[in-house]
């Protein structure tokens, strides 16, 4: 019995993890495109949050006490 067989996990999460890792190794270009798309999406989400959340406005209730 090999070392890999001793530590084998047979859960749905472990199976999905193996499939995702195998897909990433066989489709490197798609992995890079997906990574770039995720980075751009997170940047746009951060921009949207900062722009439209109102958290960039000064905290007047704090400054009113001084």
PLY file of the C-alpha trace (Angstrom):
ply
format ascii 1.0
element vertex 66
property float x
property float y
property float z
element edge 65
property int vertex1
property int vertex2
end_header
0.00 0.00 0.00
1.45 3.33 -1.01
1.54 6.41 1.16
-1.09 8.09 -1.01
-3.51 5.18 -0.53
-3.16 5.39 3.25
-4.18 9.05 3.33
-6.90 8.79 0.68
-10.06 10.68 1.54
-13.39 9.58 0.13
-15.61 12.53 0.84
-17.46 14.64 -1.73
-15.33 17.66 -0.82
-12.07 15.75 -1.29
-13.31 14.38 -4.61
-14.26 17.85 -5.84
-10.87 19.17 -4.71
-9.08 16.50 -6.72
-11.18 17.23 -9.81
-10.50 20.97 -9.57
-6.76 20.42 -9.13
-6.65 17.99 -12.05
-8.59 20.42 -14.25
-6.21 23.24 -13.32
-3.18 21.19 -14.25
-4.56 20.08 -17.59
-6.09 23.42 -18.62
-3.49 26.00 -17.62
-4.72 28.71 -20.00
-8.26 28.54 -18.62
-6.85 28.70 -15.10
-4.96 31.90 -15.94
-8.01 33.44 -17.61
-10.20 32.51 -14.63
-7.67 33.95 -12.20
-7.45 37.22 -14.14
-11.25 37.44 -14.33
-11.54 36.84 -10.58
-8.98 39.57 -9.82
-10.77 42.05 -12.08
-14.15 41.16 -10.58
-12.83 41.61 -7.02
-11.30 44.97 -7.98
-14.58 46.15 -9.48
-16.46 44.97 -6.40
-14.05 46.85 -4.15
-14.40 49.99 -6.28
-18.21 49.72 -6.22
-18.24 49.27 -2.45
-15.92 52.20 -1.75
-17.69 54.48 -4.22
-21.30 53.81 -3.28
-21.18 52.72 0.37
-20.79 56.18 1.88
-17.86 55.04 4.03
-15.57 57.53 2.30
-17.53 60.47 3.74
-16.09 62.16 6.82
-17.41 60.98 10.17
-19.09 64.24 11.21
-20.53 62.78 14.40
-17.01 62.18 15.65
-15.72 65.62 14.68
-18.75 67.35 16.21
-17.49 66.49 19.69
-14.25 68.45 19.32
0 1
1 2
2 3
3 4
4 5
5 6
6 7
7 8
8 9
9 10
10 11
11 12
12 13
13 14
14 15
15 16
16 17
17 18
18 19
19 20
20 21
21 22
22 23
23 24
24 25
25 26
26 27
27 28
28 29
29 30
30 31
31 32
32 33
33 34
34 35
35 36
36 37
37 38
38 39
39 40
40 41
41 42
42 43
43 44
44 45
45 46
46 47
47 48
48 49
49 50
50 51
51 52
52 53
53 54
54 55
55 56
56 57
57 58
58 59
59 60
60 61
61 62
62 63
63 64
64 65
